[in-house]
Amino acid sequence: MRKSELMTLWNVESWSEEPYGVYFVSRRLGTNRLENVGQAFKKLNISCTGYTEDDVLSLSIWEQLYVQLDELDQLAKRLIQKGIPQEESVVLTLTDIMLDKSGCYDAFALGYDVGESPAGHLYVLVPFDENFITLEYMRQLIALSIPCCYNQIKRY
């Protein structure tokens, strides 16, 4: 993919190539349609740590990630909400997409600024693999289909 194509697809506002990676800010139209168009756009920070510009442009995930982002966002929010007590009201806002060449997020992670918690400011990452599946989601599917094996998988 050419840089201009990636920037157009993601509506890139700013692009920075640093010695430690490539970082850009995307402006995407929020799912709530507001009267003020300026407020309808949300900034999304995309960081590609350890990648060069050529590496970023050679990644095959960009178009699929763009198309499936709302669906992945909803899945990630459901997984996060499962870990939050029901009596606590938390607004989850997608603020970041993170890729790291070391693989510490698997293929990529969606990042959410949850806000203040009893332990301090909370930021949650939900990692996805190259097939756009989260490990936690796979564990849940396995638990539903093979309950007797779930406890063994959960330990790893």
N, C-alpha and C positions, 0 to 999 in steps of 0.2 A: 504494500500500500504506500502511496506517496504521502508525504507530509501534508500537503494541501488537502488530500482526500480525508485523512484522519482528522485534521483540524475542522473541516467542514462537517463531517459526520458527527463529531462530538461538540460542535459549536464552541471551539476553543477560544477562550478569552486571552490567555497568556500561556507562553511556552518557555521553558528554561531547561537548558542542558548544562548540568554541573558535572564535576569530576566523579561524583558519587551516584549519578543517575539523571533521569529525565523526569521533569515534573510539569504538569499542565493543569489549568483550571478550565473546566467545562461549564457552560451555562446551559442547563436543561430546563425545559418547561415543566413546571410542577404539575401534579395530577389535579390539584385544586385550581380551577380557572378563576382568577381574580379579575376584578374590574381594572385594576392598575396592572398593565402588562409588565411593568418593571418589577413588580413584586411577584409575578407568576414564575419568573426564572429563578432557579436555585443554583448556587455555585456548588460544583462537585470537584474536589481536589483529587487529581489522579497522579500517583507517585509510582515511578518505575525505578526502584532502587537497584543499583548495580548494572543497569542497562545503559547502552549508548543509544543515540538517536536511531542508528541503523537497526539495532536490536529491537527497539520499540516498533519501528515501522515494519519489521519482518514478522511480528507476532500475528498469528492468524485469528486471534480471539476478538478483535475490535468490533467487527460488524455484528457478530453473534451476541457479544456482551451488550452492545448498544440496543439491539432488538429485544433482548431478554431482561434488561436491567430492571424494569418495573416488577416483573415476575420474581426475579431473584431477590429484589428488595423486600417484597412481601413475604417470601419464604424466610429470609433472614430475620425479619421482624417477628414472625411467628415463633421461631426458635428462641429468640432472645426473650420474648414475652413469657415463654414457658419457665424461664429461670427467675422471673420477677414475681414476688408475691402479689396476688390478685388485688389486695387492698391498696397497693401502691400504684398510683397513676403515673405513667411514664410516656412521654412523647418521644418516639424514636425518629430521628431524622438522619437519613443517609448523607454523610458529609465527605466520605473518601472512598476511593478504590485504590487498593495498594497491591502492587506487584513487587516481588523481591527476587532477584536472580538466585539467591541462596535457597529459595524454595520454602522459606519459613512460613509462608501463608498458603502453601500448596501452589496452585496456579495463580490465585489472586484472593484478596479478601475485601469484603465490604465493611466500611467502618462507620460506627454510629456514636455520636456524642449524646450520651444518655443524661448528662447533667450531674447535679450533686447527689451524692448518696451518703449514708452514714460513714462510709470509709473515705469520703472525699469525692473529687470529680471523677466520674466514671466514663470510660470510652471503651466500646465493645467492638471486637472484630469477628466477622463470620467468614472463615476461609472456605473456598470452593476449589474443586479440582479442575483438571482440564476439560472434563465433561460437564462442568457447571453444576456439580453435585457437592453438597456439604457432607462432611464426615458424620456429623450428628444426624442429618437426615437419613443417611445410609444405615446408621445404627438403628434408627426408629423403624425403617423398613424391614431390616433383618429381625428386629424384635417382634414385629407383627407376624412375620412369616415363619420364623423358627424360634419360638420363645425359649426352648431348652438350651439353645446355644448362646443366647444373648449375654448371659453373665460372663462367659468366656471371652466374648468379643469386647465387652465393655472394659475389661481389665487392660487392654492394650492401648 
